[in-house]
Every structure is written in C-alpha cells, then in structure tokens.
Amino acid sequence: MANNEDPAFYRRRVRDALRNHREELKLTQRQAADALDWSMSKLVRIEAGTVGVSTTDLRALLQLYNVTDEAEVAALVEMARATRRRPWFSKYQKILNPAFAQYLGYESSSSVIRGFQPLTIPGLLQTDDYTRAILEANRASDIDERVELRVARQELLDRDTCPEILYVLDEAALHRHVGGSAAMRGQLRHLKKLMGHPKVSIQVVPFSAGAHSSMSGSFTILEFADWDEDVLYQETARGSVTSREDQDRVAEYRENFDLLQAASMENQQANELIESLIQHLETVDNES
C-alpha cells in the first residue's frame, strides 16, 4: 500500500470489516467483549474507529469471528499496521479544517474521483499561479504553505496507482481570468496537457446547455477499489462537508454527475474551446 494513503482510511476499513464479521455471527458487542474478557468500551472504540487496533487484538477478534482466510487476515493486519503512520498531510494540519483533512485522507486512497466545478478549475488541476491568485482573492492566511499543500496533493497524478480522475467543468470556469491573462493562459495550457493524461478526463458543460441542477455548487465523489461505500465532498457557504453515511445523498449527486457528463460538449470541441481562449489571451497581451 502506498505511503501517502491516509492511516485514518485504513482504520475505517478495519473497523468496518470487524463490525461486519461480528454481525454475520449475530454477536452483540457485549458478547464479543465478554468472550475476549475485554471491557465493552474497548470494543466500542475499535468499532467506532476512534482508536487503532493492535495486531494482537486484531488477530484475537478475527479468531473469535472465525475468519480463517489467510489473504484476508494478512490484508487486515497490514491495514492495522498502516493506521500507526502519520498521514502525509499532517505537516499542514494548522491550515486544514477537519472536513477537508478527512477528505484528503479519502482522496489519497481512492480509485475513482468524479468532480464538478461551476466557477473554478479543480484543485488537482490548478497551476501554482492560479492557486495563489484564488488564495489572495480570498485573503487566505499562510498562502505559501497552502500552495505547497496543493502541489503535494497533485503528486497523486504521478503515482503508478493514480486513480481514474473524471472532472466536469462549467464553461464559466474557463472564461474567468484568474490571476490575470498570463496566469490564466498558463492554466489553460496546463489543462490541455492534462487532457492527454491516461487517467484524467476533463469535460466541459457549454453555456448553450442552459440551466442545470448543479449550478449552485461544486461537489466531488470518491470511489474505492475494495470498499462499497462512496464518499461525497461539498464546499458550501457554511464550510466543507465530507459524507459517507448518507448513501442516498451520494447516489443523488452521482446521478447529477452523469447528467452533467451527458450535457458536456465533445472532447474535441472542449479542446478547441480551450485553444481559442489561449489564443484570445495571447492577442490581448500583444495588444496591451
């Protein structure tokens, strides 16, 4: 498993596996704790994911739950060991709100990323100049550190295990001159380059599509190779929210994403649009 994957993600994986095996045997938490001569609170904390589980305690639980498949036992033991690592983004803790820190842990462990942005280029696709311009416009603190965090996130694109990344942008995001013409030209060129990345898809909903259900805000949906629950991340006026528990809500946003893809222009059209915007910015610069 990759070193930049979040230990908290593996804690949740172990927690879910243990709870599922206990429930398959129709054991209550009290019965399982009593069978191991543990306090009830110890098992509750393990299943809640608020604490890690030692490999000794993990093996005891798996034995109690009659889990004998060697491959599964080995995978869960490795995950339990991984929970003791510090997450890659821990050095940026002071500038992260809890919801976004949680999201970063999920993002670095995902197998598919689907996202929509109505007004800006998604963070994973931003250039340094573009990122800095947005931070300055929002009067953010610790700008250099925040740009560094954004660059660190983008290392995901160079990993052998890079997830499949599917982004839909509203055409408005391409027209807004963030950071001035030179910075925006560099951003658009970067988007064109990323369109050739084997794991990245960038689609554009044209102005001609008219009103659509996702005009009011951005969202990201994360999928995982061996976990059947997706994660929804939203940035709202009241802050960011990471949700896994409400799968009906996640499914609603997945449907919205499919509709956005269906409304998007063809890839060649998107490429031509971006090229025309680059040329326009070059003309503006030459005339000024």
C-alpha positions in Angstrom: 0.0 0.0 0.0 1.2 3.5 -0.9 2.9 5.6 1.8 0.8 8.6 1.0 -2.5 6.9 1.8 -4.2 8.1 5.0 -3.9 5.9 8.1 -7.4 7.0 9.1 -8.8 5.4 5.9 -7.4 2.1 6.9 -8.7 2.5 10.5 -12.2 2.8 9.0 -11.6 -0.2 6.7 -10.5 -2.4 9.6 -13.4 -1.1 11.7 -16.0 -1.9 9.1 -14.6 -5.4 8.4 -14.6 -6.3 12.1 -18.1 -5.0 12.7 -19.4 -6.9 9.6 -17.8 -10.2 10.7 -19.3 -9.8 14.2 -22.7 -9.0 12.8 -22.5 -12.1 10.5 -22.2 -14.2 13.6 -25.1 -12.3 15.2 -22.9 -11.4 18.2 -23.6 -8.3 20.2 -20.7 -6.0 21.2 -21.2 -7.1 24.8 -21.0 -10.8 23.8 -17.8 -10.3 21.8 -16.2 -8.2 24.5 -17.1 -10.8 27.2 -15.7 -13.6 25.1 -12.3 -11.9 25.0 -12.5 -10.7 28.6 -12.4 -7.1 27.3 -14.2 -4.0 28.6 -17.2 -3.0 26.5 -15.7 0.4 25.9 -12.6 -1.1 24.3 -14.6 -2.8 21.6 -16.9 0.2 21.1 -13.9 2.4 20.5 -12.3 0.0 18.0 -15.6 -0.4 16.0 -16.1 3.4 16.1 -12.7 3.9 14.6 -11.7 6.4 17.3 -8.7 4.3 18.2 -6.5 1.9 16.2 -6.3 -1.8 17.0 -3.1 -3.6 17.7 -2.3 -6.6 15.6 -2.6 -8.8 18.7 -6.1 -7.6 19.4 -7.0 -7.8 15.7 -6.0 -11.4 15.5 -7.9 -12.2 18.6 -11.1 -10.7 17.1 -10.6 -12.5 13.8 -10.2 -15.8 15.6 -13.3 -15.1 17.6 -15.2 -14.3 14.4 -14.0 -17.5 12.6 -12.1 -15.5 9.9 -9.6 -18.0 8.6 -8.9 -16.9 5.1 -5.1 -16.2 5.2 -5.2 -13.5 2.5 -7.9 -11.5 4.3 -6.2 -11.9 7.7 -2.9 -10.7 6.2 -4.6 -7.7 4.5 -6.3 -6.6 7.7 -3.1 -7.0 9.7 -1.2 -4.8 7.2 -4.0 -2.2 7.4 -3.8 -2.2 11.2 -0.1 -1.6 11.0 -0.7 1.3 8.5 -3.0 3.0 11.0 0.0 3.9 13.1 1.6 6.0 10.4 1.1 9.8 10.3 -0.9 11.0 7.3 1.1 12.7 4.6 -0.7 16.0 5.1 -0.1 16.1 8.9 2.6 18.8 8.4 -0.2 21.1 7.1 -2.6 20.4 10.0 -2.8 24.1 11.1 -4.2 25.2 7.8 -6.7 22.3 7.4 -10.3 22.3 8.6 -11.4 18.9 9.9 -13.7 18.1 6.9 -11.0 18.8 4.3 -8.4 16.9 6.3 -10.8 13.9 6.3 -11.4 14.4 2.6 -7.6 14.4 1.8 -7.3 11.0 3.5 -10.1 9.6 1.3 -8.7 11.3 -1.8 -5.3 9.7 -1.5 -6.8 6.3 -1.1 -9.5 6.5 -3.8 -9.6 4.5 -7.1 -12.0 6.9 -8.9 -12.5 10.7 -8.4 -15.5 12.4 -10.0 -15.9 16.1 -9.6 -17.8 19.1 -10.9 -16.7 22.8 -10.6 -19.0 25.6 -11.8 -16.6 28.5 -11.4 -13.0 27.5 -10.9 -10.5 24.9 -12.1 -10.4 21.9 -9.7 -7.5 21.9 -7.2 -5.9 18.8 -8.6 -5.6 20.5 -12.0 -4.5 24.0 -10.9 -1.2 25.7 -11.6 0.7 27.4 -8.8 -0.1 30.9 -10.2 -3.8 30.1 -10.4 -3.9 28.7 -6.9 -2.1 31.7 -5.5 -4.5 34.1 -7.2 -7.5 32.4 -5.7 -6.0 32.4 -2.2 -5.0 36.0 -2.4 -8.5 37.0 -3.6 -9.9 35.1 -0.6 -7.4 36.8 1.8 -6.2 33.4 2.9 -3.5 33.1 5.6 -0.3 31.1 5.1 -0.5 31.3 1.3 2.9 29.8 0.6 2.0 26.8 2.8 -1.4 26.4 1.1 0.2 26.4 -2.4 2.7 23.8 -1.2 -0.2 21.6 0.1 -1.9 21.9 -3.3 1.3 20.9 -5.1 1.7 17.9 -2.7 -1.9 16.8 -3.5 -1.1 16.8 -7.2 1.6 14.2 -6.7 -1.3 11.8 -6.9 -1.3 12.4 -10.7 2.3 10.9 -11.0 1.6 7.8 -8.9 1.6 4.4 -10.6 -1.7 3.9 -8.7 -3.2 7.2 -9.8 -7.0 7.0 -9.6 -9.2 7.5 -12.6 -10.0 11.2 -12.5 -13.2 12.5 -14.1 -13.9 16.2 -14.0 -16.7 18.2 -15.5 -16.3 22.0 -15.6 -18.8 24.6 -16.4 -17.7 26.7 -19.3 -17.7 29.7 -17.0 -14.6 28.3 -15.2 -12.6 28.6 -18.4 -13.6 32.2 -19.1 -12.9 33.7 -15.7 -9.4 35.4 -15.8 -8.0 34.3 -12.5 -4.6 35.9 -11.8 -4.5 37.9 -15.0 -4.1 36.9 -18.6 -0.7 35.4 -18.2 -1.6 33.2 -15.3 -4.9 32.1 -16.9 -3.1 31.3 -20.2 -0.7 29.1 -18.2 -3.7 27.4 -16.5 -5.5 26.7 -19.8 -2.3 25.3 -21.3 -1.9 23.0 -18.3 -5.5 21.8 -18.8 -4.7 20.9 -22.4 -1.7 19.0 -21.3 -3.7 17.1 -18.6 -6.2 16.1 -21.3 -3.5 13.8 -22.6 -3.0 12.1 -19.2 -4.1 8.5 -19.4 -6.1 8.6 -16.2 -7.6 12.1 -16.5 -10.8 13.1 -18.3 -11.9 16.8 -18.5 -15.3 17.6 -19.9 -17.0 21.0 -20.3 -20.7 21.9 -20.0 -21.2 24.7 -22.5 -23.2 27.9 -21.9 -25.6 26.6 -24.5 -26.7 23.8 -22.2 -28.6 26.4 -20.2 -29.7 25.8 -16.6 -28.7 22.6 -14.9 -29.2 21.0 -11.4 -25.6 21.6 -10.2 -25.2 25.3 -10.9 -25.3 26.2 -7.2 -22.1 24.5 -6.2 -19.2 22.1 -6.6 -19.0 18.5 -5.5 -16.6 15.6 -5.6 -17.5 11.8 -5.3 -14.8 9.3 -4.4 -14.9 5.6 -5.1 -12.7 2.9 -3.7 -11.4 -0.4 -5.2 -12.5 -2.7 -2.4 -15.0 -0.6 -0.4 -18.6 -0.5 -1.5 -19.4 3.0 0.0 -18.6 6.1 -1.9 -17.7 9.5 -0.3 -19.3 12.8 -1.2 -17.4 16.1 -0.5 -19.0 19.5 -0.9 -17.8 23.0 -0.3 -20.7 25.2 0.9 -21.2 28.7 2.2 -21.1 27.3 5.8 -18.0 25.3 5.2 -16.9 22.0 3.7 -18.7 18.7 4.3 -17.5 15.1 3.9 -20.2 12.5 3.9 -20.2 8.7 3.7 -23.1 7.7 5.9 -25.9 9.1 3.6 -25.5 6.9 0.6 -28.9 8.1 -0.8 -27.4 11.6 -1.0 -24.3 10.3 -2.6 -26.3 8.5 -5.2 -28.2 11.7 -6.0 -25.0 13.5 -6.7 -23.7 10.6 -8.8 -26.9 10.9 -10.9 -26.2 14.7 -11.2 -22.7 13.9 -12.4 -24.0 11.6 -15.1 -26.4 14.3 -16.3 -23.5 16.8 -16.4 -21.4 14.4 -18.5 -24.3 13.9 -20.9 -24.7 17.7 -21.3 -21.0 18.2 -21.9 -19.5 19.1 -25.3 -17.4 16.6 -27.2 -13.8 16.3 -26.2 -12.5 17.8 -29.5 -14.9 20.7 -29.0 -13.6 21.3 -25.5 -10.0 21.1 -26.7 -10.8 23.7 -29.5 -12.5 26.0 -27.0 -9.5 26.0 -24.6 -7.2 26.6 -27.5 -9.3 29.5 -28.7 -9.3 31.0 -25.2 -5.5 30.7 -25.1 -5.1 32.5 -28.4 -7.5 35.2 -27.3 -5.4 35.9 -24.2 -2.3 36.0 -26.3 -3.9 38.6 -28.6 -4.9 40.7 -25.6 -1.4 40.6 -24.2 0.1 41.5 -27.6 -2.3 44.5 -28.0 -1.6 45.8 -24.5 
